[in-house]
């Protein structure tokens, strides 16, 4: 190969890796395979986690009954609206106690901290427009969006919904919310999310018994 072709090939790899177009994948303890995408120096899952086991093989309890979900103070998960057909597209919803095991993501990956999310937001340029760069394009899943969505880094965020600590589910096509690994106190932890009518990425907090999606981040 000529020096000119080598230089071109190297530059192409740098571009694809930075833009998130470089093909990558990972597998969880249950055997589910996920796409991954590179954004800056971070490597993110390009879809929501859907495992029902920790990375050491320990089963995570499936909790469907509202009263059981409200009372739970240990790891648990559910499917949105308790419908397992939502698994493949939207992944699972986990309480923060599952996050706190530090074994929820595949080995070599972790639930991102608040600092990790802030790095991502900074790479996207502006908290006020970052959401449009993360959402899936089109209207197959995001309904009534009023912004111009680009998904330019192949993060492909979907409105997977969430579960209140009471066990209730809000509208499916409005929200994408992910837990961070950063707790606040005994009852609350930080999360990050997107809303269908906004271009922003939001940083908020909620009760650890709530159920949110998970995006894993590769360890440095």
N, C-alpha and C positions, 0 to 999 in steps of 0.2 A: 504494500500500500504506500502511495506517495505521501510525502510530508504534508502536502496541501490537503489530501483526503483525511489524514489523521487529525489535523487541526480542525477541519470541518466536523468530523465525527465527534470529537471531544466537545466542541462548542454546542453541538446538537444535544448531547447528553446532559450538559450543564443546563441548557434551556428547558429540556423536558423535565429534569429533576426539580428545578426551581418552580416551574409552572404547575407541577402536580400531575403531569401527563406520563411520567415514567411508570410503567406497569409494575405493580407490587401486589402482594397478597399475604394473608396470614390465616392461621387456623386456630380455633379455640379447643378447649379440652373435650368438647362434645363432638368435634369434627366439622363444625361449621366453618366455611371458608369465606373470608372477607376481602374485598378490595381495599387498597390503601393508597393514599395520595401524599405527595411531598409538598409542603408549603414552607418556603424558606428553608430552614434547617430542621424543621419539625416533620415527622412522618405520622399522619393521622389515619385512623380507619376511615374509609369512605362510605361507611354505612353503620347503622346502629348495632350494638351488641345484642345477641339473641341467645346466648348460652344459658342453660339451666344448671350448669355445674361450675364450681370454682376451678381454678387451674390445677388444683391438686386432686380433682375428681369428686370432691364433696358436692352432693346435690344441694341446690338452693330450693327451699320450699316454695311451691306454687300456692299463692294465697288468693282466693277468689271472693270469699265472703267479706262483705264490708266491715262487719264487726271484728272479724279476725285481723283484717288489714289495719284497722284503727288501733288495735291492742298490741300489734307486733312491735317488739323491741329487739329483734334479731333479723338476720338476712332473710329477705323475701323478694319474690318477683311476681309479675302477672303479665298477661297480654292485654293490650288496650281493649276495653269493654269486655274483658274476659273471653275474647274470641281468639283462639289459636291460629286462625287464618291470617291474623295480622302479623304473625311472626316473621315471615319471609320478607315482607316489604318494610315493616316499621321496627322490627326487633322487639325486645322486651322492655318493660318498665320495672326498675329496681328501686327499693328503698335505700336510704343512705347506709344502713347497717350492712348491706351487701358490699357497698363501696368500701366501707371501713375494714373489711377483712383483708384488703390489699391483695386479694387473690382473684378478683373478679375478671380482670383482663388476662389474655393469654400471657404465658411466661415471656418476659422481655418487653412487655407493654404495661402501661399503668393508666389509671383514671387521671386525667389531667388536673393539676392544681389550678387555683386562681391565677397564679403567676404564668402557668402554661397558656391559659386562655388569654391573658393580657398580651403575651408575646404574639399569639395568633392574630389578635385584633390589631396590634401595631403593624404587623406584616401586611394586613389588608388595607391599611392606610387611614381609616377613620371609623370610629365606632358607629357613626351615623349612616354609613353606607356599607359596612362590613356584611350585614345580613344579606344583601342582594348578591354578594360575591360567594355566599355559601349555600343559598337555596337552590334546589333543583329547578331547572328551567321548565317553562310550560305550565299548564294548569291541570295536569293529570292528578296531582295530589294537593298542591297549594290552590285553594279556592279564593277567588275574588281579590287577588293581590293587585295593588294599585301601583306597584313599583316595577322597574325594569330589572329582571333577575338575570344574572350572567353565569353563575356557577363556574367561574373562570378557573378555579383551582380543583375542580372535581370533588369537592367536599360533599355535594349532593344532599344537603339537609332536607329532610322530609317532615311534614307535620304529624309526628307520631303521637301527639297528645300527651296527656299525663294523668296521674291519679292523685286526687286530693288525699290527705291523711285520713279523711273520713271514709274513704273507699269509693267515693263518687268519681265519675269520669266527665270532664267537660267536652266541648265540641272537638271532633277529631281533626278537622281540617284547618285549624286556626293557629296551633302552637307547635313549636319544637323546643323542648327544654332538656338540658343535660346536666347531670350532677357534676360538680367538681369534687376533688378529693379533699377539699379544705373545709373543715368544720369551723363553726363559730363558737358554740357552747354545747351543753349537754343535749339540747333539743333542736338546734338549727345548723344548717350548712349552706354553703354558697352554691349557686347554680348559674348557668348561662342559657340564654334562649333567644328565639326568633318569633315574631308575630306576623300574621299574614298581611296586615295593612301597613307594615313599617319596614323601612330599609335598615333599621338599626339592629345591633346585637345587644341584648340586655343582660346586665349582671344583677342578680337578685339573690334572695335567700328564702329558704322554706324549712318547714318542719321535716326532720329526718325520716318521718314515717311516710312522707309523700313518695310517689313513684314517678321517676323520670328516666329518660333514655340515657345511654352511656355511649360515648365515643372514646375509644382507647387511643393512647399516644405512645409511640415507641420510645423506650428508654434511650437516653443519650449513650 
